[in-house]
Amino acid sequence: MADTEPVCELHLRIAGQSHDLMLRLHGHRPTEDEVAGWMRDGAVTRLQVTETAGRSPHTMLVNFGSVIFAWLCPYQSGRGMNL
């Protein structure tokens, strides 16, 4: 799994935080309906993620009961890097 590219980016705004969290998802790409369901149900969901480029994917448990908005977007290699 460490050699695979992320399938998408998941951006989350957590209640009480002023900045968004961006996770690069590996493996299963959730649909918007899945993410909405996790938020509606306040689910704790296990995701395979990397937070920064160059790190190996690892499991993160995300409490979607604390997420106030979220969006999915395609993964873009090199995003945020100054070349």
N, CA, C and O atoms as a GROMACS GRO file, in nm:
protein
  332
    1MET      N    1   0.082  -0.120   0.000
    1MET     CA    2   0.000   0.000   0.000
    1MET      C    3   0.086   0.125   0.000
    1MET      O    4   0.042   0.228  -0.052
    2ALA      N    5   0.205   0.121   0.056
    2ALA     CA    6   0.288   0.240   0.067
    2ALA      C    7   0.328   0.297  -0.068
    2ALA      O    8   0.359   0.416  -0.078
    3ASP      N    9   0.327   0.214  -0.174
    3ASP     CA   10   0.367   0.261  -0.305
    3ASP      C   11   0.251   0.311  -0.388
    3ASP      O   12   0.272   0.354  -0.502
    4THR      N   13   0.128   0.308  -0.338
    4THR     CA   14   0.012   0.348  -0.415
    4THR      C   15  -0.013   0.497  -0.401
    4THR      O   16   0.011   0.557  -0.296
    5GLU      N   17  -0.063   0.555  -0.509
    5GLU     CA   18  -0.104   0.695  -0.506
    5GLU      C   19  -0.237   0.706  -0.432
    5GLU      O   20  -0.315   0.611  -0.432
    6PRO      N   21  -0.262   0.818  -0.368
    6PRO     CA   22  -0.394   0.839  -0.306
    6PRO      C   23  -0.505   0.835  -0.411
    6PRO      O   24  -0.482   0.868  -0.527
    7VAL      N   25  -0.624   0.794  -0.369
    7VAL     CA   26  -0.738   0.789  -0.460
    7VAL      C   27  -0.812   0.922  -0.466
    7VAL      O   28  -0.879   0.951  -0.565
    8CYS      N   29  -0.799   1.004  -0.361
    8CYS     CA   30  -0.862   1.137  -0.358
    8CYS      C   31  -0.815   1.211  -0.235
    8CYS      O   32  -0.741   1.156  -0.152
    9GLU      N   33  -0.858   1.335  -0.223
    9GLU     CA   34  -0.834   1.415  -0.103
    9GLU      C   35  -0.967   1.436  -0.032
    9GLU      O   36  -1.069   1.460  -0.096
   10LEU      N   37  -0.964   1.427   0.099
   10LEU     CA   38  -1.081   1.455   0.182
   10LEU      C   39  -1.046   1.575   0.269
   10LEU      O   40  -0.951   1.571   0.347
   11HIS      N   41  -1.124   1.680   0.255
   11HIS     CA   42  -1.104   1.802   0.333
   11HIS      C   43  -1.213   1.808   0.439
   11HIS      O   44  -1.331   1.792   0.409
   12LEU      N   45  -1.172   1.831   0.564
   12LEU     CA   46  -1.265   1.833   0.676
   12LEU      C   47  -1.251   1.961   0.756
   12LEU      O   48  -1.140   2.010   0.777
   13ARG      N   49  -1.363   2.015   0.800
   13ARG     CA   50  -1.362   2.124   0.898
   13ARG      C   51  -1.420   2.065   1.025
   13ARG      O   52  -1.535   2.020   1.028
   14ILE      N   53  -1.340   2.065   1.129
   14ILE     CA   54  -1.378   2.010   1.258
   14ILE      C   55  -1.434   2.123   1.344
   14ILE      O   56  -1.380   2.233   1.344
   15ALA      N   57  -1.542   2.095   1.417
   15ALA     CA   58  -1.603   2.195   1.505
   15ALA      C   59  -1.498   2.255   1.597
   15ALA      O   60  -1.420   2.183   1.659
   16GLY      N   61  -1.498   2.388   1.607
   16GLY     CA   62  -1.407   2.458   1.696
   16GLY      C   63  -1.269   2.485   1.638
   16GLY      O   64  -1.187   2.551   1.702
   17GLN      N   65  -1.242   2.436   1.517
   17GLN     CA   66  -1.112   2.458   1.453
   17GLN      C   67  -1.126   2.565   1.345
   17GLN      O   68  -1.228   2.571   1.276
   18SER      N   69  -1.025   2.647   1.329
   18SER     CA   70  -1.032   2.754   1.229
   18SER      C   71  -0.972   2.714   1.095
   18SER      O   72  -0.986   2.786   0.996
   19HIS      N   73  -0.906   2.598   1.090
   19HIS     CA   74  -0.844   2.553   0.966
   19HIS      C   75  -0.898   2.416   0.929
   19HIS      O   76  -0.941   2.339   1.014
   20ASP      N   77  -0.893   2.387   0.800
   20ASP     CA   78  -0.939   2.258   0.750
   20ASP      C   79  -0.827   2.156   0.761
   20ASP      O   80  -0.709   2.190   0.759
   21LEU      N   81  -0.866   2.031   0.772
   21LEU     CA   82  -0.774   1.919   0.771
   21LEU      C   83  -0.784   1.853   0.634
   21LEU      O   84  -0.894   1.820   0.590
   22MET      N   85  -0.671   1.833   0.566
   22MET     CA   86  -0.671   1.767   0.436
   22MET      C   87  -0.604   1.631   0.452
   22MET      O   88  -0.490   1.622   0.497
   23LEU      N   89  -0.677   1.527   0.414
   23LEU     CA   90  -0.626   1.391   0.420
   23LEU      C   91  -0.622   1.334   0.279
   23LEU      O   92  -0.718   1.348   0.203
   24ARG      N   93  -0.513   1.270   0.245
   24ARG     CA   94  -0.504   1.197   0.118
   24ARG      C   95  -0.550   1.055   0.148
   24ARG      O   96  -0.489   0.985   0.228
   25LEU      N   97  -0.660   1.013   0.082
   25LEU     CA   98  -0.717   0.881   0.108
   25LEU      C   99  -0.656   0.776   0.017
   25LEU      O  100  -0.631   0.802  -0.100
   26HIS      N  101  -0.634   0.660   0.072
   26HIS     CA  102  -0.580   0.545  -0.001
   26HIS      C  103  -0.682   0.432   0.006
   26HIS      O  104  -0.756   0.421   0.104
   27GLY      N  105  -0.684   0.349  -0.096
   27GLY     CA  106  -0.776   0.234  -0.096
   27GLY      C  107  -0.913   0.275  -0.147
   27GLY      O  108  -0.927   0.314  -0.263
   28HIS      N  109  -1.014   0.265  -0.061
   28HIS     CA  110  -1.153   0.294  -0.098
   28HIS      C  111  -1.175   0.445  -0.110
   28HIS      O  112  -1.138   0.522  -0.022
   29ARG      N  113  -1.236   0.486  -0.222
   29ARG     CA  114  -1.274   0.627  -0.239
   29ARG      C  115  -1.421   0.640  -0.198
   29ARG      O  116  -1.509   0.587  -0.267
   30PRO      N  117  -1.450   0.709  -0.088
   30PRO     CA  118  -1.589   0.722  -0.046
   30PRO      C  119  -1.666   0.816  -0.139
   30PRO      O  120  -1.608   0.903  -0.204
   31THR      N  121  -1.796   0.796  -0.145
   31THR     CA  122  -1.883   0.887  -0.219
   31THR      C  123  -1.925   1.002  -0.128
   31THR      O  124  -1.908   0.995  -0.007
   32GLU      N  125  -1.978   1.107  -0.187
   32GLU     CA  126  -2.030   1.218  -0.106
   32GLU      C  127  -2.142   1.169  -0.017
   32GLU      O  128  -2.156   1.214   0.097
   33ASP      N  129  -2.224   1.076  -0.067
   33ASP     CA  130  -2.334   1.021   0.014
   33ASP      C  131  -2.281   0.944   0.135
   33ASP      O  132  -2.340   0.951   0.242
   34GLU      N  133  -2.171   0.869   0.118
   34GLU     CA  134  -2.111   0.799   0.231
   34GLU      C  135  -2.062   0.897   0.337
   34GLU      O  136  -2.089   0.879   0.455
   35VAL      N  137  -1.992   1.002   0.294
   35VAL     CA  138  -1.941   1.102   0.388
   35VAL      C  139  -2.057   1.171   0.458
   35VAL      O  140  -2.052   1.194   0.580
   36ALA      N  141  -2.162   1.205   0.383
   36ALA     CA  142  -2.280   1.269   0.444
   36ALA      C  143  -2.344   1.176   0.547
   36ALA      O  144  -2.387   1.222   0.653
   37GLY      N  145  -2.351   1.047   0.518
   37GLY     CA  146  -2.407   0.951   0.612
   37GLY      C  147  -2.323   0.941   0.738
   37GLY      O  148  -2.378   0.935   0.849
   38TRP      N  149  -2.190   0.940   0.724
   38TRP     CA  150  -2.102   0.936   0.841
   38TRP      C  151  -2.124   1.058   0.929
   38TRP      O  152  -2.128   1.048   1.052
   39MET      N  153  -2.139   1.176   0.864
   39MET     CA  154  -2.162   1.298   0.940
   39MET      C  155  -2.298   1.294   1.009
   39MET      O  156  -2.309   1.326   1.127
   40ARG      N  157  -2.401   1.255   0.935
   40ARG     CA  158  -2.538   1.250   0.989
   40ARG      C  159  -2.545   1.154   1.109
   40ARG      O  160  -2.611   1.184   1.209
   41ASP      N  161  -2.477   1.038   1.098
   41ASP     CA  162  -2.481   0.936   1.203
   41ASP      C  163  -2.380   0.961   1.314
   41ASP      O  164  -2.383   0.892   1.416
   42GLY      N  165  -2.290   1.057   1.296
   42GLY     CA  166  -2.184   1.080   1.394
   42GLY      C  167  -2.090   0.961   1.406
   42GLY      O  168  -2.041   0.930   1.514
   43ALA      N  169  -2.065   0.896   1.291
   43ALA     CA  170  -1.985   0.773   1.288
   43ALA      C  171  -1.837   0.800   1.312
   43ALA      O  172  -1.785   0.905   1.275
   44VAL      N  173  -1.772   0.703   1.373
   44VAL     CA  174  -1.626   0.700   1.381
   44VAL      C  175  -1.583   0.604   1.272
   44VAL      O  176  -1.614   0.485   1.277
   45THR      N  177  -1.510   0.656   1.173
   45THR     CA  178  -1.476   0.580   1.053
   45THR      C  179  -1.326   0.560   1.042
   45THR      O  180  -1.247   0.652   1.066
   46ARG      N  181  -1.288   0.439   1.006
   46ARG     CA  182  -1.146   0.404   0.987
   46ARG      C  183  -1.109   0.433   0.842
   46ARG      O  184  -1.173   0.381   0.750
   47LEU      N  185  -1.008   0.517   0.820
   47LEU     CA  186  -0.962   0.554   0.686
   47LEU      C  187  -0.812   0.525   0.673
   47LEU      O  188  -0.738   0.538   0.770
   48GLN      N  189  -0.769   0.487   0.553
   48GLN     CA  190  -0.626   0.477   0.522
   48GLN      C  191  -0.585   0.611   0.463
   48GLN      O  192  -0.637   0.652   0.360
   49VAL      N  193  -0.493   0.680   0.528
   49VAL     CA  194  -0.461   0.818   0.492
   49VAL      C  195  -0.312   0.844   0.493
   49VAL      O  196  -0.233   0.770   0.552
   50THR      N  197  -0.275   0.954   0.426
   50THR     CA  198  -0.149   1.023   0.448
   50THR      C  199  -0.185   1.170   0.462
   50THR      O  200  -0.269   1.221   0.387
   51GLU      N  201  -0.122   1.240   0.556
   51GLU     CA  202  -0.147   1.383   0.572
   51GLU      C  203  -0.053   1.466   0.487
   51GLU      O  204  -0.087   1.577   0.446
   52THR      N  205   0.065   1.412   0.460
   52THR     CA  206   0.164   1.484   0.382
   52THR      C  207   0.227   1.390   0.280
   52THR      O  208   0.226   1.268   0.298
   53ALA      N  209   0.281   1.447   0.174
   53ALA     CA  210   0.346   1.366   0.071
   53ALA      C  211   0.469   1.297   0.129
   53ALA      O  212   0.535   1.350   0.218
   54GLY      N  213   0.497   1.179   0.077
   54GLY     CA  214   0.617   1.107   0.117
   54GLY      C  215   0.600   1.019   0.239
   54GLY      O  216   0.690   0.941   0.271
   55ARG      N  217   0.489   1.028   0.308
   55ARG     CA  218   0.465   0.942   0.424
   55ARG      C  219   0.393   0.815   0.380
   55ARG      O  220   0.320   0.817   0.281
   56SER      N  221   0.412   0.709   0.452
   56SER     CA  222   0.342   0.584   0.424
   56SER      C  223   0.198   0.595   0.475
   56SER      O  224   0.174   0.656   0.579
   57PRO      N  225   0.103   0.536   0.402
   57PRO     CA  226  -0.036   0.538   0.450
   57PRO      C  227  -0.048   0.468   0.586
   57PRO      O  228   0.022   0.370   0.614
   58HIS      N  229  -0.137   0.520   0.666
   58HIS     CA  230  -0.165   0.460   0.796
   58HIS      C  231  -0.314   0.476   0.826
   58HIS      O  232  -0.384   0.554   0.761
   59THR      N  233  -0.359   0.402   0.923
   59THR     CA  234  -0.501   0.408   0.961
   59THR      C  235  -0.524   0.528   1.052
   59THR      O  236  -0.447   0.554   1.145
   60MET      N  237  -0.633   0.600   1.025
   60MET     CA  238  -0.675   0.709   1.112
   60MET      C  239  -0.823   0.689   1.140
   60MET      O  240  -0.901   0.661   1.049
   61LEU      N  241  -0.862   0.704   1.264
   61LEU     CA  242  -1.002   0.701   1.302
   61LEU      C  243  -1.052   0.844   1.305
   61LEU      O  244  -0.997   0.929   1.375
   62VAL      N  245  -1.157   0.871   1.228
   62VAL     CA  246  -1.211   1.006   1.219
   62VAL      C  247  -1.352   1.006   1.277
   62VAL      O  248  -1.437   0.927   1.236
   63ASN      N  249  -1.377   1.096   1.374
   63ASN     CA  250  -1.509   1.111   1.434
   63ASN      C  251  -1.587   1.212   1.350
   63ASN      O  252  -1.569   1.333   1.364
   64PHE      N  253  -1.673   1.161   1.264
   64PHE     CA  254  -1.749   1.249   1.176
   64PHE      C  255  -1.860   1.323   1.249
   64PHE      O  256  -1.926   1.409   1.190
   65GLY      N  257  -1.883   1.290   1.377
   65GLY     CA  258  -1.977   1.366   1.458
   65GLY      C  259  -1.926   1.505   1.488
   65GLY      O  260  -2.004   1.593   1.524
   66SER      N  261  -1.795   1.527   1.476
   66SER     CA  262  -1.733   1.658   1.501
   66SER      C  263  -1.708   1.737   1.373
   66SER      O  264  -1.661   1.850   1.378
   67VAL      N  265  -1.740   1.677   1.257
   67VAL     CA  266  -1.716   1.742   1.128
   67VAL      C  267  -1.836   1.830   1.094
   67VAL      O  268  -1.949   1.782   1.094
   68ILE      N  269  -1.811   1.959   1.066
   68ILE     CA  270  -1.921   2.049   1.031
   68ILE      C  271  -1.937   2.067   0.881
   68ILE      O  272  -2.047   2.097   0.834
   69PHE      N  273  -1.829   2.048   0.804
   69PHE     CA  274  -1.843   2.035   0.659
   69PHE      C  275  -1.723   1.962   0.603
   69PHE      O  276  -1.615   1.961   0.662
   70ALA      N  277  -1.746   1.901   0.487
   70ALA     CA  278  -1.642   1.818   0.425
   70ALA      C  279  -1.660   1.823   0.274
   70ALA      O  280  -1.770   1.846   0.223
   71TRP      N  281  -1.549   1.802   0.203
   71TRP     CA  282  -1.559   1.787   0.058
   71TRP      C  283  -1.450   1.695   0.008
   71TRP      O  284  -1.342   1.685   0.067
   72LEU      N  285  -1.481   1.627  -0.101
   72LEU     CA  286  -1.388   1.538  -0.169
   72LEU      C  287  -1.340   1.606  -0.296
   72LEU      O  288  -1.416   1.677  -0.361
   73CYS      N  289  -1.216   1.585  -0.331
   73CYS     CA  290  -1.166   1.634  -0.459
   73CYS      C  291  -1.060   1.538  -0.511
   73CYS      O  292  -1.003   1.460  -0.434
   74PRO      N  293  -1.033   1.542  -0.640
   74PRO     CA  294  -0.931   1.453  -0.696
   74PRO      C  295  -0.796   1.480  -0.633
   74PRO      O  296  -0.764   1.594  -0.596
   75TYR      N  297  -0.717   1.375  -0.619
   75TYR     CA  298  -0.580   1.391  -0.571
   75TYR      C  299  -0.497   1.455  -0.680
   75TYR      O  300  -0.506   1.416  -0.796
   76GLN      N  301  -0.414   1.554  -0.642
   76GLN     CA  302  -0.324   1.619  -0.737
   76GLN      C  303  -0.182   1.608  -0.685
   76GLN      O  304  -0.147   1.668  -0.584
   77SER      N  305  -0.102   1.529  -0.754
   77SER     CA  306   0.036   1.510  -0.714
   77SER      C  307   0.109   1.644  -0.715
   77SER      O  308   0.096   1.721  -0.809
   78GLY      N  309   0.185   1.670  -0.610
   78GLY     CA  310   0.264   1.792  -0.604
   78GLY      C  311   0.190   1.913  -0.551
   78GLY      O  312   0.247   2.022  -0.544
   79ARG      N  313   0.064   1.899  -0.514
   79ARG     CA  314  -0.013   2.012  -0.464
   79ARG      C  315   0.057   2.069  -0.341
   79ARG      O  316   0.099   1.995  -0.252
   80GLY      N  317   0.069   2.199  -0.337
   80GLY     CA  318   0.128   2.266  -0.223
   80GLY      C  319   0.279   2.266  -0.219
   80GLY      O  320   0.339   2.312  -0.122
   81MET      N  321   0.342   2.217  -0.324
   81MET     CA  322   0.488   2.214  -0.327
   81MET      C  323   0.539   2.330  -0.411
   81MET      O  324   0.483   2.359  -0.517
   82ASN      N  325   0.642   2.395  -0.366
   82ASN     CA  326   0.704   2.501  -0.445
   82ASN      C  327   0.811   2.440  -0.532
   82ASN      O  328   0.912   2.390  -0.481
   83LEU      N  329   0.791   2.442  -0.661
   83LEU     CA  330   0.889   2.384  -0.754
   83LEU      C  331   0.965   2.492  -0.826
   83LEU      O  332   1.052   2.462  -0.908
   0.00000   0.00000   0.00000
